[in-house]
Amino acid sequence: MDWTKLDSAMCPALKGHHNIKFGPDVNLIQVRSEKRQIFELNFGSVYNFGSLSPSDLGLPSSFAGVPLPGVTAVQSYGMGLPEVFIQGIGNSNKPFDNTAIAFFVQDSWKIHPRVRLNYGVRYDVELTPVFTPGTSLNVGAEKAFGVLQGIPRDTNNWAPRVALAWDPTGQGTRVIRAGVGLFYDHPLLAVAFDSNTADGAESSQLLAGGGVPTRASVLTNPTGALNAASIFQGVLNAIPSMAYLPNQQRFDPLFPNSLFTNQNFMPPAANPLGFPLPLLNRTIPVQSETAPRK
């Protein structure tokens, strides 16, 4: 993340017992990366291995009256039987900017040789990023739920403040101060990034549970064949639009027009049933400024 201060100025003006200052403050915050993915989490794929009981392996709990032991997480790894497979699929390299603009005016008024009053006001506005939904389905969904991708822009951030400084002895050795004001912080840009990356369209999170590894075609049994064990063992009989990489035990996250992105798995006209997937379309939307507050 790059912070670039474009302009910052303070213009003082002295008049009698008043010391008035005013000026603007403009900062450009850029989120950039030369990597293929800005956010690597899950895009390389993640496997979770855990202990398995005999029933998890399709075995009876005992044999000839002797309880059968389960297997540990390490043994599950050796057997190639993960419990869960997770992979982010899509492009997370989506650069954006945030411009922070502020204006302020303040006065330090010496109302008495031992009393000084400071008061002023600041106005802050940030041109936070707002992204266009990736698909028409997302357009309708965001409108229906009152959410968006990015951070809504807030334009009423007026911040008055007032403070009093009193020197009780007049010797400059002690000062009693009191003040109150309204302040605004910068928005967390990770929220904007997450809402744009995890949009359930251009990017998605594939979640596949454990199962029995099989070379059966996913076209004949999508939910049964597309499991963590088949993916991990490199035996998944995938279709081209999945861009399965058996030697890497994952899918190509940047494959153009992947089945897992842009709702390509949804029912097309030629296939009313669509393509059933163990897919977690995780989205992280942000409430729009027009949405009702609860």
Steps between C-alpha positions, in 0.01 A plus 500: 500500500647835396420827676561812290440844650402720208458827686511621856493863606451707814442871464541694827353843557559717807251765606504644847459220750403251228726254321295356212616207289332338201591275210434181301639149528486256207635143505491230233504142626572239233467124527728342241692177454719352229408148609242297310286494811490781754329276753649150506279347770334180369583577136779245516256249660481375858446144625390415852584157641354363821460177692257248354293239678439150358152608393653790304696238306195282441612241755317350798583637843624158612608164358456172689418702809819705477455877445666625185725804543460816302776683315677822592517815289854407392382154397210660309753706309701187419185328376409801287165558672450869581190616682459827311640671190473878461619711210442855393445520125509822302714812491583690820739741328255788486684828569309801627550849645364690797530879507469674837419874494471732798462871572537665840489834673593564863556795729712529811351791693683648798197618694706567818872506580455162666217355289509391137201367305557278198210424270452398140342263256628242252325344204604154376388315191652188348443389142482138607495230232165372378513211251266396223335158557649226285177349371137598446404256777723690742345829388155374596620342823679812620195711426267258677713476815620861510869414481790584272859409418730758653434768760215753465613862498411711802484873425376653829811461715511837673722488806475796742729517800565741789763505777594721792845547655535672839819597679385525863816671629603705202856364533477256211587205726155341505222485242153355540342396173155386394365429157239324296468427133368274230749296297482262203739216423599357163288208374660158505586445134528125557119507521480645149752248370325202660157604376632529144707181506246280681206600282374152415533575128839606364652323799359209695599253768472132408433276798513122456452259788664166555393195308608186321758565226362401164584537133133523412417791272364804675243520220337180620528565874610858572438507874648155559808525281592858586634434850816591689651151470463485121649848465790425737590165345499643147230264376220750446346435159424867433359683201713763316317801644612396849868545404604225740878468556554143624875540550434803721196348675291811437323705233642782292363808680558730200352276230291717262125439528546234767197298602548632854481872417233740374227251596596276204378201700145640504235331283544587131210472259630168366533352850213610729656313795829685474819347636468405869809610688610487864564871461513760774432827325634701788427869466604787725271787400480840668177672592428785261422846636139469384437169678275510809695486824406250768 
